[in-house]
Amino acid sequence: MMYICYMEIREPIPVYGKNKVTAEEYLEWEKASTEKHEFYKGEVFPMGGHGELLAMSGAGKRHNRIFTNIFGELFSRLKGKPCQPFGPDLRVYIPENSLFTYPDISIICGDMITSGVDENSVVQPTIIIEILSPSTRDYDQGEKFRLYRDIPTLKEYILVDASSVHIESFRINAAGLWELIEYKSLKDELSIGSIETALPVADIYFGVNMS
């Protein structure tokens, strides 16, 4: 397999000719943008991981297939129930640390509560699922998870590797601490306790070519 790599340091980009902008300026600029961007503490970043940006042949197809598999299963299982899944067009805002971002999948339980800063940004996801790629792995596993933990309603954070059969499921235990359960076999079932369901790992990776 041929790899096409682009090494690029992720840095904030200027908005309206400024390196620092307000949340309101970011939101107004984002409306007209053809691509999604994150906002954090006055700076705007292209969506993707911190550090190196690596584009790999086939990675996008695997990411999209895994997303379709997970979202389809969740939509079917949660239809008509209080908790509903949403895709990467749903923007999440964390007032506690100022982050605006677009998770791959957010599960919202109950009424959708939006931010006072922006009616199109939700503030109370119960579950967040990110599908890892070479460019986002370090960020999603590290700094982004630290920022997500500031969400008071967040109960589970699930990371699905798109390059191998490997799922990391972080959840808050009875003591209020985050614990990790890993799934590395197609025979496993990913348990999502907050919505009382389990997804076969084989279904999550159905049709995904790892070669």
C-alpha positions as a Markdown table, in Angstrom:
| # | Residue | x | y | z |
|---|---|---|---|---|
| 1 | Met | 0.0 | 0.0 | 0.0 |
| 2 | Met | 1.3 | 3.4 | -0.9 |
| 3 | Tyr | 1.3 | 6.1 | 1.8 |
| 4 | Ile | 0.9 | 9.8 | 1.0 |
| 5 | Cys | 2.1 | 11.8 | 4.0 |
| 6 | Tyr | 1.8 | 15.5 | 4.7 |
| 7 | Met | 3.7 | 16.7 | 7.7 |
| 8 | Glu | 2.3 | 19.9 | 9.1 |
| 9 | Ile | 2.4 | 21.6 | 12.5 |
| 10 | Arg | -1.1 | 22.5 | 13.6 |
| 11 | Glu | -1.1 | 26.2 | 14.5 |
| 12 | Pro | -3.9 | 28.7 | 15.1 |
| 13 | Ile | -5.0 | 30.6 | 12.0 |
| 14 | Pro | -5.8 | 34.3 | 11.7 |
| 15 | Val | -9.5 | 35.3 | 11.6 |
| 16 | Tyr | -10.4 | 38.7 | 10.3 |
| 17 | Gly | -6.7 | 39.4 | 10.2 |
| 18 | Lys | -6.3 | 38.8 | 13.9 |
| 19 | Asn | -4.6 | 36.1 | 15.9 |
| 20 | Lys | -7.0 | 36.4 | 18.8 |
| 21 | Val | -10.8 | 36.8 | 18.4 |
| 22 | Thr | -13.8 | 36.6 | 20.6 |
| 23 | Ala | -16.2 | 33.6 | 20.6 |
| 24 | Glu | -18.7 | 35.8 | 18.8 |
| 25 | Glu | -16.3 | 36.7 | 16.1 |
| 26 | Tyr | -15.4 | 33.0 | 15.6 |
| 27 | Leu | -19.0 | 32.0 | 15.4 |
| 28 | Glu | -19.8 | 34.6 | 12.8 |
| 29 | Trp | -16.7 | 33.7 | 10.8 |
| 30 | Glu | -17.5 | 30.0 | 11.0 |
| 31 | Lys | -20.9 | 30.5 | 9.5 |
| 32 | Ala | -19.3 | 31.6 | 6.2 |
| 33 | Ser | -16.5 | 29.0 | 6.3 |
| 34 | Thr | -16.7 | 25.9 | 4.0 |
| 35 | Glu | -14.6 | 23.9 | 6.6 |
| 36 | Lys | -15.0 | 23.3 | 10.3 |
| 37 | His | -12.7 | 24.9 | 12.9 |
| 38 | Glu | -12.2 | 24.6 | 16.6 |
| 39 | Phe | -12.1 | 27.6 | 18.9 |
| 40 | Tyr | -10.1 | 27.6 | 22.2 |
| 41 | Lys | -9.2 | 30.6 | 24.3 |
| 42 | Gly | -9.4 | 33.1 | 21.6 |
| 43 | Glu | -7.6 | 31.0 | 18.9 |
| 44 | Val | -9.0 | 29.2 | 15.9 |
| 45 | Phe | -7.6 | 25.9 | 14.7 |
| 46 | Pro | -8.4 | 23.7 | 11.7 |
| 47 | Met | -10.2 | 20.5 | 12.7 |
| 48 | Gly | -7.6 | 17.7 | 13.3 |
| 49 | Gly | -5.0 | 16.7 | 15.8 |
| 50 | His | -2.4 | 18.9 | 17.5 |
| 51 | Gly | 1.1 | 18.4 | 16.1 |
| 52 | Glu | 1.7 | 16.5 | 12.9 |
| 53 | Leu | -1.0 | 16.1 | 10.4 |
| 54 | Leu | -0.7 | 12.9 | 8.5 |
| 55 | Ala | -2.9 | 12.0 | 5.5 |
| 56 | Met | -2.8 | 8.3 | 4.8 |
| 57 | Ser | -4.2 | 6.5 | 1.7 |
| 58 | Gly | -7.4 | 4.6 | 2.8 |
| 59 | Ala | -7.6 | 6.2 | 6.2 |
| 60 | Gly | -10.5 | 8.5 | 5.2 |
| 61 | Lys | -12.5 | 5.5 | 3.9 |
| 62 | Arg | -12.0 | 3.5 | 7.1 |
| 63 | His | -13.0 | 6.5 | 9.2 |
| 64 | Asn | -16.2 | 7.0 | 7.2 |
| 65 | Arg | -17.1 | 3.3 | 7.2 |
| 66 | Ile | -16.7 | 3.1 | 11.0 |
| 67 | Phe | -18.7 | 6.3 | 11.5 |
| 68 | Thr | -21.5 | 4.9 | 9.3 |
| 69 | Asn | -21.5 | 1.6 | 11.2 |
| 70 | Ile | -21.6 | 3.1 | 14.6 |
| 71 | Phe | -24.1 | 5.9 | 13.8 |
| 72 | Gly | -26.4 | 3.5 | 12.0 |
| 73 | Glu | -26.5 | 1.1 | 15.0 |
| 74 | Leu | -27.0 | 3.9 | 17.5 |
| 75 | Phe | -29.8 | 5.5 | 15.4 |
| 76 | Ser | -31.6 | 2.3 | 15.1 |
| 77 | Arg | -31.3 | 1.3 | 18.8 |
| 78 | Leu | -32.1 | 4.7 | 20.2 |
| 79 | Lys | -35.0 | 5.7 | 17.9 |
| 80 | Gly | -37.9 | 7.0 | 20.0 |
| 81 | Lys | -35.8 | 6.9 | 23.2 |
| 82 | Pro | -34.7 | 9.9 | 25.3 |
| 83 | Cys | -31.1 | 9.7 | 24.1 |
| 84 | Gln | -30.3 | 10.5 | 20.5 |
| 85 | Pro | -27.1 | 10.4 | 18.4 |
| 86 | Phe | -25.8 | 13.3 | 16.4 |
| 87 | Gly | -23.0 | 13.4 | 13.8 |
| 88 | Pro | -20.1 | 15.8 | 13.2 |
| 89 | Asp | -22.2 | 18.7 | 12.1 |
| 90 | Leu | -23.3 | 19.2 | 15.7 |
| 91 | Arg | -21.1 | 21.7 | 17.4 |
| 92 | Val | -20.4 | 21.3 | 21.1 |
| 93 | Tyr | -19.4 | 24.2 | 23.4 |
| 94 | Ile | -17.7 | 23.8 | 26.8 |
| 95 | Pro | -18.3 | 27.0 | 28.8 |
| 96 | Glu | -15.9 | 25.8 | 31.5 |
| 97 | Asn | -12.9 | 26.1 | 29.2 |
| 98 | Ser | -14.1 | 28.0 | 26.1 |
| 99 | Leu | -13.7 | 25.1 | 23.6 |
| 100 | Phe | -16.0 | 24.9 | 20.5 |
| 101 | Thr | -15.6 | 21.7 | 18.6 |
| 102 | Tyr | -17.3 | 19.0 | 16.5 |
| 103 | Pro | -17.1 | 15.5 | 17.9 |
| 104 | Asp | -17.6 | 12.6 | 15.4 |
| 105 | Ile | -20.6 | 11.4 | 17.3 |
| 106 | Ser | -22.4 | 13.0 | 20.3 |
| 107 | Ile | -25.2 | 11.4 | 22.2 |
| 108 | Ile | -27.6 | 13.8 | 23.9 |
| 109 | Cys | -30.0 | 12.6 | 26.5 |
| 110 | Gly | -33.1 | 14.7 | 27.2 |
| 111 | Asp | -33.8 | 18.1 | 25.8 |
| 112 | Met | -31.1 | 19.6 | 23.6 |
| 113 | Ile | -29.7 | 22.5 | 25.7 |
| 114 | Thr | -27.8 | 25.1 | 23.7 |
| 115 | Ser | -25.3 | 27.7 | 24.7 |
| 116 | Gly | -26.2 | 31.2 | 25.7 |
| 117 | Val | -23.4 | 32.3 | 23.4 |
| 118 | Asp | -24.7 | 30.4 | 20.4 |
| 119 | Glu | -28.1 | 28.7 | 19.8 |
| 120 | Asn | -26.5 | 26.2 | 17.4 |
| 121 | Ser | -24.0 | 24.9 | 19.9 |
| 122 | Val | -25.0 | 22.3 | 22.5 |
| 123 | Val | -23.5 | 22.1 | 26.0 |
| 124 | Gln | -24.7 | 18.8 | 27.6 |
| 125 | Pro | -23.6 | 15.7 | 25.7 |
| 126 | Thr | -23.8 | 12.5 | 27.8 |
| 127 | Ile | -21.5 | 10.4 | 25.5 |
| 128 | Ile | -18.9 | 11.5 | 23.0 |
| 129 | Ile | -17.3 | 9.1 | 20.4 |
| 130 | Glu | -14.2 | 10.0 | 18.4 |
| 131 | Ile | -12.9 | 7.9 | 15.6 |
| 132 | Leu | -9.1 | 8.1 | 15.6 |
| 133 | Ser | -6.9 | 8.8 | 12.6 |
| 134 | Pro | -3.2 | 9.3 | 12.5 |
| 135 | Ser | -3.7 | 13.1 | 12.5 |
| 136 | Thr | -6.0 | 13.2 | 15.5 |
| 137 | Arg | -4.9 | 10.3 | 17.7 |
| 138 | Asp | -2.7 | 12.2 | 20.1 |
| 139 | Tyr | -5.0 | 15.1 | 20.5 |
| 140 | Asp | -8.1 | 13.0 | 21.0 |
| 141 | Gln | -6.4 | 10.7 | 23.5 |
| 142 | Gly | -4.8 | 13.5 | 25.4 |
| 143 | Glu | -5.6 | 17.2 | 25.4 |
| 144 | Lys | -9.0 | 16.9 | 23.9 |
| 145 | Phe | -10.1 | 14.3 | 26.5 |
| 146 | Arg | -8.8 | 16.6 | 29.3 |
| 147 | Leu | -11.0 | 19.4 | 27.9 |
| 148 | Tyr | -14.0 | 17.1 | 27.4 |
| 149 | Arg | -13.8 | 16.1 | 31.1 |
| 150 | Asp | -14.9 | 19.6 | 32.0 |
| 151 | Ile | -18.4 | 18.8 | 30.6 |
| 152 | Pro | -20.5 | 18.2 | 33.7 |
| 153 | Thr | -22.9 | 15.8 | 31.9 |
| 154 | Leu | -20.3 | 13.6 | 30.2 |
| 155 | Lys | -20.5 | 10.0 | 31.4 |
| 156 | Glu | -18.6 | 8.1 | 28.7 |
| 157 | Tyr | -15.8 | 8.9 | 26.1 |
| 158 | Ile | -15.2 | 6.3 | 23.5 |
| 159 | Leu | -12.2 | 6.2 | 21.1 |
| 160 | Val | -12.4 | 4.0 | 18.1 |
| 161 | Asp | -9.1 | 3.3 | 16.2 |
| 162 | Ala | -9.5 | 3.3 | 12.4 |
| 163 | Ser | -6.2 | 1.6 | 11.8 |
| 164 | Ser | -6.7 | -1.5 | 13.9 |
| 165 | Val | -9.3 | -3.3 | 16.0 |
| 166 | His | -8.9 | -1.3 | 19.2 |
| 167 | Ile | -11.5 | 0.6 | 21.2 |
| 168 | Glu | -10.9 | 2.6 | 24.4 |
| 169 | Ser | -14.0 | 3.3 | 26.5 |
| 170 | Phe | -13.6 | 5.7 | 29.3 |
| 171 | Arg | -16.5 | 6.0 | 31.8 |
| 172 | Ile | -17.1 | 7.5 | 35.2 |
| 173 | Asn | -17.3 | 4.9 | 37.9 |
| 174 | Ala | -19.3 | 4.9 | 41.2 |
| 175 | Ala | -16.4 | 6.8 | 42.9 |
| 176 | Gly | -16.6 | 9.6 | 40.3 |
| 177 | Leu | -13.3 | 8.6 | 38.7 |
| 178 | Trp | -12.7 | 7.9 | 35.0 |
| 179 | Glu | -11.9 | 4.2 | 34.3 |
| 180 | Leu | -10.7 | 2.6 | 31.0 |
| 181 | Ile | -12.0 | -0.6 | 29.4 |
| 182 | Glu | -10.3 | -1.7 | 26.1 |
| 183 | Tyr | -11.7 | -3.9 | 23.4 |
| 184 | Lys | -9.3 | -5.6 | 21.0 |
| 185 | Ser | -11.2 | -8.5 | 19.5 |
| 186 | Leu | -14.0 | -8.7 | 16.9 |
| 187 | Lys | -15.7 | -11.1 | 19.3 |
| 188 | Asp | -16.1 | -8.4 | 22.0 |
| 189 | Glu | -19.1 | -6.2 | 22.6 |
| 190 | Leu | -18.7 | -2.5 | 23.3 |
| 191 | Ser | -20.8 | -1.8 | 26.4 |
| 192 | Ile | -22.3 | 1.7 | 26.6 |
| 193 | Gly | -23.8 | 1.8 | 30.0 |
| 194 | Ser | -25.3 | 5.3 | 29.9 |
| 195 | Ile | -27.7 | 4.2 | 27.2 |
| 196 | Glu | -27.9 | 0.6 | 28.3 |
| 197 | Thr | -26.8 | -0.9 | 25.0 |
| 198 | Ala | -23.9 | -2.9 | 23.6 |
| 199 | Leu | -22.5 | -2.8 | 20.1 |
| 200 | Pro | -20.7 | -5.9 | 18.7 |
| 201 | Val | -17.1 | -4.9 | 17.8 |
| 202 | Ala | -17.5 | -6.9 | 14.6 |
| 203 | Asp | -20.4 | -4.6 | 13.6 |
| 204 | Ile | -18.4 | -1.5 | 14.3 |
| 205 | Tyr | -15.6 | -2.7 | 12.0 |
| 206 | Phe | -17.9 | -4.3 | 9.4 |
| 207 | Gly | -16.6 | -3.8 | 5.9 |
| 208 | Val | -13.4 | -2.0 | 7.1 |
| 209 | Asn | -10.3 | -3.1 | 5.2 |
| 210 | Met | -7.3 | -2.8 | 7.6 |
| 211 | Ser | -4.7 | -3.7 | 4.9 |
